[in-house]
């Protein structure tokens, strides 16, 4: 390892020694930005801003972590004008690199990964400990290796690297730009990971809920039908009139099970939101969920209807579905109403029923302990969209769920 006092790329070239240098991770972005602001390359700075915006846009979209890494490496290669760029993640916040996670941009035949991958693994611990840049001229391969750490709260999550041939030495500006992108990528990668984990948790919760409802509903109904058919088979000669009556009851149970199964299938593929829009999709859902029952439903729309973001529409739609499902399963209501209110700065959803209500504290305890997923699912969805969730209920007075999202 070279001396930490050797700060310029040119000095490193003269000595041929590797360099790990730079201020602490907490101040690196501020110091580098101040230095870059005094350079003459305005076009390069513009490229850097575009690259950071691209990474930020990737985080805010629905792409995966893998796609985000592709974006980061592509922009790293672009803003440093390097021959090859790479990003390698670590194993569980350690300095040990996960070589299988490597994302590379550049010619496959140029600067083979065998040498620079092994070198990064060798120096990773020192790079993370020093929280600085690593710059080294690899004499055996006649190439420069530059890398910066990617850390979150001083915990390592990866290395961002650039490789150039010997004659294409990295300038101070290129080193600074890669460090800026590395510092920015750290929060971007962590946020993307958290977003993916949240999606997996919600997906698992939805699957568990549907499996539980199918077991408690359709499965039990079909079991009852099977028992009833067995009884009818035994009684058909001795009591034909009774069998006819019982078959009518079993037919009704089958019809209800078919309606419930159709609702589950629809719940698994909510394409109606795209086909019909938010209001039309909710209307369709109300028709589906109340089919074959005596429960009256109504949707009311107030304010000037306008287009919402896909995330906001999906949130309101799923909240409406979950709320209405809870009413049909638990409320014992004769009617309910779904109200959408479009205001200047927000949009609200209110679902009210005339059912028997419940003790809110008991429901909150069940939700917190994992025994009830309905309210918890709604709260999680609303929180993800930075909205507000309220619940008003008492035993014997019905229930009102209120959600407001900023727009």
Secondary structure, DSSP 8 states (H G I E B T S, - for coil): ---TT--SHHHHHHH---EEE-S-TTTHHHHHHHHHTTSS-HHHHHHHHHHHHHHHHHHHSS--HHHHHHHHHHHHHHHHT-SEEEEEEBSTTSS-B-GGG-EEEE-TTSS-HHHHHHHHHHHHHHHHHHTSEEEEEETTTTEEEEEEEEEETTEEEEEEEEEEETTS---HHHHHHHHHHHHHHHHHHHHHHHHHHHHHHHHHHHHHHHHHHHIIIIIHHHHHHHHHHHHHHHHTTT-HHHHHHHHHHHHHHHHHHHHHHHHHHHHH--THHHHHHHHHHHHHHHHHHHTTS--EEEEEEEE------HHHHHHHHHHHHHHHHHIIIII--SEEEEEEEE-SSEEEEEEEE-S----HHHHHHHHHTTS--HHHHHHHHHHHTT-EEEEEE-TTS-EEEEEEEE-
